Amino acid sequence: MTVEIFPCNDKSITKTLVFSSGLGGHANFWQPQIDFFTQHFQVLCYDQQGVQQDSELLSSNYQLKDLATELVDILKCNNLSSCHFVGHALGAFIGLEVAAQAPQLLEKLVLLNPWDELDFYTLKCFNLRQSLLEHTGIEAYVKAQAIFLYPPQWISENAQILTEQENQAIVKFAPIPNVLARLNSLKAYQPKTTAATVNHPTLVISNADDTLVPWQRGLSLTQNMPHAKFNLMATGGHASTVTQPTMMNQTILKFLI
């Protein structure tokens, strides 16, 4: 497992901001955020368990709570507490679970494109992706991913870099049983119950043009949390930290400071 800690440019600042990725699980998802946020915080990013090409196989009963335990161990190992947290989709739910399991480790939460319960539309998308992987193969799975993550115009304007990233992802693809175990853990997770117990100040951000998760699910999650605010972005798709980094970075920072 890779854990990367980027020191703040201001050496007197020790407050840590933790980034946790979605289903892909890789630290490099947050590359558009590193330079911006290290002006204000020490930044921690990490590869989640089971997402690297040479990863050991995950347990057959792998659950989202296991991902939260993994992050708790990382924070304790690095003597970190009262961290701010930003998580995307699956990563957002890791934050919820950590806040419930070990509330002293986190201070403020930013949850990107989460849901209160799995929408039938999102389930159909997940099932389609699973079918592609199981019956068509790794290449089809990887190349379909952009359709669920990014707006059409962004895909058109970034064809070359997107193709390069896809080719690298195919070569470095994690063991297929791990990808399926992670997907199934996400499909089975019920955020609403945990969310109602989390008392941390929380910002939920959804995107109106998200083609994977209807934005109304983010609003419903917010309404189920005692100290949460909701922000609806007009554009950016499901991965607006990539497609609209300036807007997203500024929105997140405004909440955290």
Salt bridges, closest charged atoms under 4 A:
ASP47 OD1 - HIS26 ND1 3.69
GLU107 OE1 - LYS15 NZ 2.41
ASP116 OD1 - ARG217 NH1 3.50
GLU117 OE1 - LYS192 NZ 3.56
GLU117 OE2 - ARG217 NH1 3.64
ASP119 OD2 - ARG217 NE 3.10
GLU139 OE2 - LYS143 NZ 3.07
ASP210 OD2 - HIS238 ND1 2.83
